Amino acid sequence: MASILNVDKVRATGSTTDALSIDSSGRVFTPARPAFRVYKMSGSGGQSATGVISLTNEDYDIGSGWNTNYYQAPVSGVYQFNLAALGVATTGGSLVPANQNVVLDWEISTDSGSNWGSKTRMYVYIGTAGHPNCSQSVNFKLDAGDRIRLNVSAQGLYFDSTNERNLVLSGFLVG
């Protein structure tokens, strides 16, 4: 015999924040689920972001995990990260030279940022000069307090002064 549980909100005892809500169509919402979306813009013209990438503009940061150049997991779980970016030479907004790689590492620190190790490395090869697509999605199992960042070790990632948001990083807790 099937059971039916009628509920439209789930909240911790003594809390005023909804952990989960269900609308009349059956859609489930988790408004406190950690998530962020950040991007980089320049003061003028096309630029190249190299080394550890700093992203100082926030669209949102639920859970307050973003900190300029790394994300710190507020709770343990599996996280999905998405990068939308174009490759660029190491200076200005110039094209990546022919027969070169853009190299990007997703680095993780489990000791509050004292040591960083590459978790995933992405190579984007370009046969003729241009701005290669360097977009990528990855997921990692993180413990609360673990940090993740992007480090470009060859060429760079493009950003400029337009509102097109050419260099965007987002992420969220899957569960």
URTANOR-V781336 format. One record per helix or strand. SS is the DSSP state (hx for helix, st for strand). FROM is the first residue (numbers start at 1). TO is the last residue. If there is no record, write none. Layout:
# URTANOR-V781336
ss = [SS/SS]
from = [FROM/FROM]
to = [TO/TO]
This chain:
# URTANOR-V781336
ss = [st/st/st/st/st/st/st/st/st/st/st/st/st/st/st/st/st/st]
from = [9/18/28/35/47/57/66/71/77/86/96/100/117/130/133/136/147/167]
to = [11/22/29/40/52/62/66/72/84/88/96/109/126/130/133/142/159/173]
